[in-house]
Amino acid sequence: MEQKKKRKNNILVIIIPILIFITLIGAGAYALRDSLIPTDHTKTNSSDQPTKTSASNGYVEQKGEEAAV
């Protein structure tokens, strides 16, 4: 009976620090995720945005020179 209790204590002594270690790694990764993951903060130009139109075909007439045919 004494041996079972001792074995259970040995398992707890090993498992608890491992769980704490894994928790700390997870918390650290969660805290640093913004600096570790590259984020692309490109600015959108107005030329990249779609132009609103009331034309039934959905096309906007192009300003400037006509395209070569």
A tleap script that builds the chain and sets N, CA, C and O, in Angstrom:
source leaprc.protein.ff14SB
mol = sequence {
  NMET GLU GLN LYS LYS LYS ARG LYS ASN ASN
  ILE LEU VAL ILE ILE ILE PRO ILE LEU ILE
  PHE ILE THR LEU ILE GLY ALA GLY ALA TYR
  ALA LEU ARG ASP SER LEU ILE PRO THR ASP
  HIE THR LYS THR ASN SER SER ASP GLN PRO
  THR LYS THR SER ALA SER ASN GLY TYR VAL
  GLU GLN LYS GLY GLU GLU ALA ALA CVAL
}
set mol.1.N position { 0.828 -1.190 0.000 }
set mol.1.CA position { 0.000 0.000 0.000 }
set mol.1.C position { 0.878 1.262 0.000 }
set mol.1.O position { 0.568 2.240 -0.680 }
set mol.2.N position { 1.923 1.229 0.733 }
set mol.2.CA position { 2.845 2.367 0.815 }
set mol.2.C position { 3.516 2.624 -0.537 }
set mol.2.O position { 3.808 3.768 -0.885 }
set mol.3.N position { 3.757 1.556 -1.291 }
set mol.3.CA position { 4.439 1.686 -2.581 }
set mol.3.C position { 3.532 2.367 -3.613 }
set mol.3.O position { 4.021 3.149 -4.428 }
set mol.4.N position { 2.218 2.086 -3.597 }
set mol.4.CA position { 1.288 2.724 -4.525 }
set mol.4.C position { 1.240 4.225 -4.277 }
set mol.4.O position { 1.218 5.012 -5.223 }
set mol.5.N position { 1.225 4.615 -3.038 }
set mol.5.CA position { 1.180 6.025 -2.681 }
set mol.5.C position { 2.459 6.732 -3.146 }
set mol.5.O position { 2.411 7.860 -3.638 }
set mol.6.N position { 3.583 6.066 -2.987 }
set mol.6.CA position { 4.859 6.647 -3.390 }
set mol.6.C position { 4.919 6.803 -4.915 }
set mol.6.O position { 5.405 7.812 -5.428 }
set mol.7.N position { 4.414 5.783 -5.634 }
set mol.7.CA position { 4.419 5.837 -7.099 }
set mol.7.C position { 3.516 6.966 -7.591 }
set mol.7.O position { 3.862 7.666 -8.543 }
set mol.8.N position { 2.361 7.147 -6.947 }
set mol.8.CA position { 1.434 8.213 -7.322 }
set mol.8.C position { 2.079 9.586 -7.099 }
set mol.8.O position { 1.917 10.489 -7.919 }
set mol.9.N position { 2.796 9.738 -6.010 }
set mol.9.CA position { 3.493 10.998 -5.739 }
set mol.9.C position { 4.577 11.261 -6.779 }
set mol.9.O position { 4.765 12.401 -7.205 }
set mol.10.N position { 5.289 10.216 -7.187 }
set mol.10.CA position { 6.340 10.381 -8.203 }
set mol.10.C position { 5.747 10.841 -9.532 }
set mol.10.O position { 6.317 11.695 -10.211 }
set mol.11.N position { 4.606 10.272 -9.896 }
set mol.11.CA position { 3.957 10.663 -11.152 }
set mol.11.C position { 3.525 12.122 -11.085 }
set mol.11.O position { 3.709 12.869 -12.046 }
set mol.12.N position { 2.950 12.530 -9.955 }
set mol.12.CA position { 2.518 13.920 -9.809 }
set mol.12.C position { 3.702 14.877 -9.845 }
set mol.12.O position { 3.600 15.971 -10.401 }
set mol.13.N position { 4.820 14.473 -9.257 }
set mol.13.CA position { 6.009 15.322 -9.247 }
set mol.13.C position { 6.527 15.530 -10.673 }
set mol.13.O position { 7.122 16.568 -10.963 }
set mol.14.N position { 6.315 14.583 -11.543 }
set mol.14.CA position { 6.764 14.705 -12.933 }
set mol.14.C position { 5.735 15.444 -13.778 }
set mol.14.O position { 6.099 16.311 -14.572 }
set mol.15.N position { 4.452 15.113 -13.618 }
set mol.15.CA position { 3.414 15.655 -14.495 }
set mol.15.C position { 3.137 17.133 -14.227 }
set mol.15.O position { 2.989 17.907 -15.172 }
set mol.16.N position { 3.065 17.531 -12.985 }
set mol.16.CA position { 2.712 18.920 -12.658 }
set mol.16.C position { 3.714 19.931 -13.239 }
set mol.16.O position { 3.280 20.905 -13.854 }
set mol.17.N position { 5.029 19.748 -13.074 }
set mol.17.CA position { 5.951 20.705 -13.700 }
set mol.17.C position { 5.858 20.717 -15.231 }
set mol.17.O position { 6.018 21.763 -15.858 }
set mol.18.N position { 5.600 19.554 -15.821 }
set mol.18.CA position { 5.450 19.510 -17.282 }
set mol.18.C position { 4.236 20.325 -17.712 }
set mol.18.O position { 4.315 21.088 -18.675 }
set mol.19.N position { 3.126 20.176 -17.018 }
set mol.19.CA position { 1.925 20.943 -17.341 }
set mol.19.C position { 2.151 22.443 -17.153 }
set mol.19.O position { 1.697 23.249 -17.966 }
set mol.20.N position { 2.844 22.812 -16.092 }
set mol.20.CA position { 3.156 24.222 -15.862 }
set mol.20.C position { 4.046 24.761 -16.981 }
set mol.20.O position { 3.842 25.877 -17.460 }
set mol.21.N position { 5.026 23.969 -17.391 }
set mol.21.CA position { 5.937 24.367 -18.459 }
set mol.21.C position { 5.184 24.568 -19.776 }
set mol.21.O position { 5.410 25.554 -20.476 }
set mol.22.N position { 4.295 23.639 -20.109 }
set mol.22.CA position { 3.512 23.756 -21.347 }
set mol.22.C position { 2.603 24.980 -21.291 }
set mol.22.O position { 2.440 25.688 -22.285 }
set mol.23.N position { 2.016 25.222 -20.125 }
set mol.23.CA position { 1.152 26.390 -19.962 }
set mol.23.C position { 1.925 27.686 -20.150 }
set mol.23.O position { 1.436 28.616 -20.792 }
set mol.24.N position { 3.120 27.750 -19.598 }
set mol.24.CA position { 3.941 28.958 -19.738 }
set mol.24.C position { 4.348 29.181 -21.195 }
set mol.24.O position { 4.350 30.316 -21.671 }
set mol.25.N position { 4.689 28.112 -21.898 }
set mol.25.CA position { 5.050 28.244 -23.314 }
set mol.25.C position { 3.859 28.751 -24.114 }
set mol.25.O position { 3.998 29.637 -24.957 }
set mol.26.N position { 2.681 28.181 -23.841 }
set mol.26.CA position { 1.472 28.619 -24.547 }
set mol.26.C position { 1.140 30.071 -24.258 }
set mol.26.O position { 0.777 30.817 -25.168 }
set mol.27.N position { 1.258 30.479 -23.011 }
set mol.27.CA position { 0.957 31.868 -22.644 }
set mol.27.C position { 1.965 32.820 -23.283 }
set mol.27.O position { 1.597 33.908 -23.727 }
set mol.28.N position { 3.219 32.419 -23.330 }
set mol.28.CA position { 4.236 33.265 -23.958 }
set mol.28.C position { 4.016 33.398 -25.450 }
set mol.28.O position { 4.170 34.483 -26.009 }
set mol.29.N position { 3.657 32.304 -26.098 }
set mol.29.CA position { 3.394 32.354 -27.534 }
set mol.29.C position { 2.162 33.207 -27.811 }
set mol.29.O position { 2.136 33.962 -28.783 }
set mol.30.N position { 1.154 33.095 -26.975 }
set mol.30.CA position { -0.061 33.896 -27.145 }
set mol.30.C position { 0.250 35.385 -26.976 }
set mol.30.O position { -0.273 36.220 -27.714 }
set mol.31.N position { 1.094 35.711 -26.013 }
set mol.31.CA position { 1.438 37.109 -25.762 }
set mol.31.C position { 2.294 37.685 -26.883 }
set mol.31.O position { 2.202 38.876 -27.182 }
set mol.32.N position { 3.125 36.852 -27.506 }
set mol.32.CA position { 4.037 37.345 -28.547 }
set mol.32.C position { 3.520 37.114 -29.958 }
set mol.32.O position { 4.249 37.357 -30.919 }
set mol.33.N position { 2.289 36.653 -30.111 }
set mol.33.CA position { 1.803 36.274 -31.442 }
set mol.33.C position { 1.806 37.439 -32.420 }
set mol.33.O position { 2.019 37.229 -33.614 }
set mol.34.N position { 1.572 38.672 -31.946 }
set mol.34.CA position { 1.559 39.813 -32.845 }
set mol.34.C position { 2.943 40.107 -33.410 }
set mol.34.O position { 3.073 40.497 -34.570 }
set mol.35.N position { 3.974 39.922 -32.595 }
set mol.35.CA position { 5.318 40.202 -33.083 }
set mol.35.C position { 5.894 39.030 -33.870 }
set mol.35.O position { 6.805 39.223 -34.676 }
set mol.36.N position { 5.382 37.815 -33.655 }
set mol.36.CA position { 5.900 36.654 -34.363 }
set mol.36.C position { 5.246 36.455 -35.724 }
set mol.36.O position { 5.885 35.961 -36.653 }
set mol.37.N position { 3.974 36.837 -35.849 }
set mol.37.CA position { 3.255 36.646 -37.103 }
set mol.37.C position { 3.365 37.935 -37.905 }
set mol.37.O position { 2.936 38.989 -37.437 }
set mol.38.N position { 3.935 37.868 -39.112 }
set mol.38.CA position { 4.043 39.089 -39.918 }
set mol.38.C position { 2.661 39.526 -40.403 }
set mol.38.O position { 1.896 38.723 -40.939 }
set mol.39.N position { 2.357 40.789 -40.212 }
set mol.39.CA position { 1.092 41.332 -40.676 }
set mol.39.C position { 1.376 42.338 -41.777 }
set mol.39.O position { 2.275 43.170 -41.656 }
set mol.40.N position { 0.619 42.256 -42.831 }
set mol.40.CA position { 0.818 43.119 -43.990 }
set mol.40.C position { -0.115 44.316 -43.862 }
set mol.40.O position { -1.325 44.192 -44.050 }
set mol.41.N position { 0.453 45.476 -43.540 }
set mol.41.CA position { -0.341 46.680 -43.377 }
set mol.41.C position { -0.180 47.574 -44.606 }
set mol.41.O position { 0.303 48.702 -44.501 }
set mol.42.N position { -0.581 47.069 -45.757 }
set mol.42.CA position { -0.480 47.885 -46.967 }
set mol.42.C position { -1.669 48.829 -47.023 }
set mol.42.O position { -2.793 48.469 -46.672 }
set mol.43.N position { -1.394 50.042 -47.472 }
set mol.43.CA position { -2.462 51.023 -47.589 }
set mol.43.C position { -3.178 50.809 -48.916 }
set mol.43.O position { -2.555 50.500 -49.931 }
set mol.44.N position { -4.481 50.976 -48.889 }
set mol.44.CA position { -5.246 50.829 -50.124 }
set mol.44.C position { -5.342 52.183 -50.795 }
set mol.44.O position { -5.690 53.185 -50.171 }
set mol.45.N position { -5.027 52.193 -52.071 }
set mol.45.CA position { -5.125 53.421 -52.857 }
set mol.45.C position { -6.540 53.559 -53.382 }
set mol.45.O position { -7.262 52.572 -53.518 }
set mol.46.N position { -6.932 54.786 -53.675 }
set mol.46.CA position { -8.272 54.984 -54.210 }
set mol.46.C position { -8.413 54.330 -55.581 }
set mol.46.O position { -9.517 53.967 -55.987 }
set mol.47.N position { -7.290 54.178 -56.300 }
set mol.47.CA position { -7.357 53.538 -57.611 }
set mol.47.C position { -7.610 52.039 -57.493 }
set mol.47.O position { -8.060 51.406 -58.449 }
set mol.48.N position { -7.324 51.472 -56.329 }
set mol.48.CA position { -7.578 50.049 -56.121 }
set mol.48.C position { -9.043 49.763 -55.799 }
set mol.48.O position { -9.505 48.629 -55.925 }
set mol.49.N position { -9.754 50.784 -55.389 }
set mol.49.CA position { -11.142 50.603 -54.978 }
set mol.49.C position { -12.060 50.603 -56.199 }
set mol.49.O position { -11.799 51.312 -57.171 }
set mol.50.N position { -13.124 49.816 -56.154 }
set mol.50.CA position { -14.072 49.834 -57.275 }
set mol.50.C position { -14.799 51.170 -57.342 }
set mol.50.O position { -15.064 51.802 -56.319 }
set mol.51.N position { -15.116 51.585 -58.555 }
set mol.51.CA position { -15.801 52.855 -58.763 }
set mol.51.C position { -17.293 52.598 -58.860 }
set mol.51.O position { -17.727 51.696 -59.576 }
set mol.52.N position { -18.079 53.388 -58.142 }
set mol.52.CA position { -19.526 53.228 -58.191 }
set mol.52.C position { -20.041 53.739 -59.526 }
set mol.52.O position { -19.534 54.723 -60.064 }
set mol.53.N position { -21.042 53.068 -60.051 }
set mol.53.CA position { -21.624 53.480 -61.319 }
set mol.53.C position { -23.122 53.242 -61.280 }
set mol.53.O position { -23.616 52.376 -60.559 }
set mol.54.N position { -23.835 54.037 -62.079 }
set mol.54.CA position { -25.280 53.822 -62.196 }
set mol.54.C position { -25.601 53.207 -63.550 }
set mol.54.O position { -26.772 52.999 -63.867 }
set mol.55.N position { -24.578 52.909 -64.361 }
set mol.55.CA position { -24.796 52.313 -65.675 }
set mol.55.C position { -25.352 50.904 -65.514 }
set mol.55.O position { -24.976 50.171 -64.599 }
set mol.56.N position { -26.252 50.542 -66.417 }
set mol.56.CA position { -26.911 49.244 -66.290 }
set mol.56.C position { -25.956 48.083 -66.538 }
set mol.56.O position { -26.158 46.996 -65.996 }
set mol.57.N position { -24.906 48.295 -67.358 }
set mol.57.CA position { -23.970 47.199 -67.636 }
set mol.57.C position { -22.876 47.082 -66.578 }
set mol.57.O position { -22.098 46.129 -66.594 }
set mol.58.N position { -22.813 48.041 -65.665 }
set mol.58.CA position { -21.857 47.962 -64.571 }
set mol.58.C position { -20.473 48.474 -64.901 }
set mol.58.O position { -19.580 48.417 -64.055 }
set mol.59.N position { -20.268 48.976 -66.120 }
set mol.59.CA position { -18.950 49.485 -66.505 }
set mol.59.C position { -18.884 50.990 -66.297 }
set mol.59.O position { -19.888 51.694 -66.402 }
set mol.60.N position { -17.686 51.467 -65.999 }
set mol.60.CA position { -17.449 52.891 -65.846 }
set mol.60.C position { -16.654 53.346 -67.047 }
set mol.60.O position { -15.671 52.714 -67.436 }
set mol.61.N position { -17.091 54.458 -67.637 }
set mol.61.CA position { -16.352 54.959 -68.798 }
set mol.61.C position { -14.977 55.415 -68.346 }
set mol.61.O position { -14.821 56.060 -67.309 }
set mol.62.N position { -13.984 55.061 -69.154 }
set mol.62.CA position { -12.615 55.370 -68.789 }
set mol.62.C position { -12.297 56.815 -69.146 }
set mol.62.O position { -12.650 57.299 -70.221 }
set mol.63.N position { -11.630 57.484 -68.234 }
set mol.63.CA position { -11.224 58.872 -68.472 }
set mol.63.C position { -9.870 58.859 -69.164 }
set mol.63.O position { -9.056 57.966 -68.928 }
set mol.64.N position { -9.631 59.837 -70.010 }
set mol.64.CA position { -8.332 59.918 -70.676 }
set mol.64.C position { -8.396 59.369 -72.088 }
set mol.64.O position { -9.447 59.385 -72.729 }
set mol.65.N position { -7.262 58.886 -72.563 }
set mol.65.CA position { -7.174 58.417 -73.939 }
set mol.65.C position { -7.939 57.115 -74.130 }
set mol.65.O position { -8.095 56.305 -73.217 }
set mol.66.N position { -8.416 56.953 -75.385 }
set mol.66.CA position { -9.093 55.704 -75.705 }
set mol.66.C position { -8.078 54.613 -75.905 }
set mol.66.O position { -6.941 54.880 -76.295 }
set mol.67.N position { -8.469 53.402 -75.647 }
set mol.67.CA position { -7.568 52.258 -75.824 }
set mol.67.C position { -7.393 51.992 -77.319 }
set mol.67.O position { -8.318 52.192 -78.107 }
set mol.68.N position { -6.209 51.545 -77.697 }
set mol.68.CA position { -5.939 51.203 -79.099 }
set mol.68.C position { -6.711 49.947 -79.468 }
set mol.68.O position { -6.813 49.001 -78.686 }
set mol.69.N position { -7.251 49.963 -80.679 }
set mol.69.CA position { -8.038 48.801 -81.119 }
set mol.69.C position { -7.205 47.892 -81.975 }
set mol.69.O position { -7.693 46.862 -82.439 }
savepdb mol mol.pdb
quit
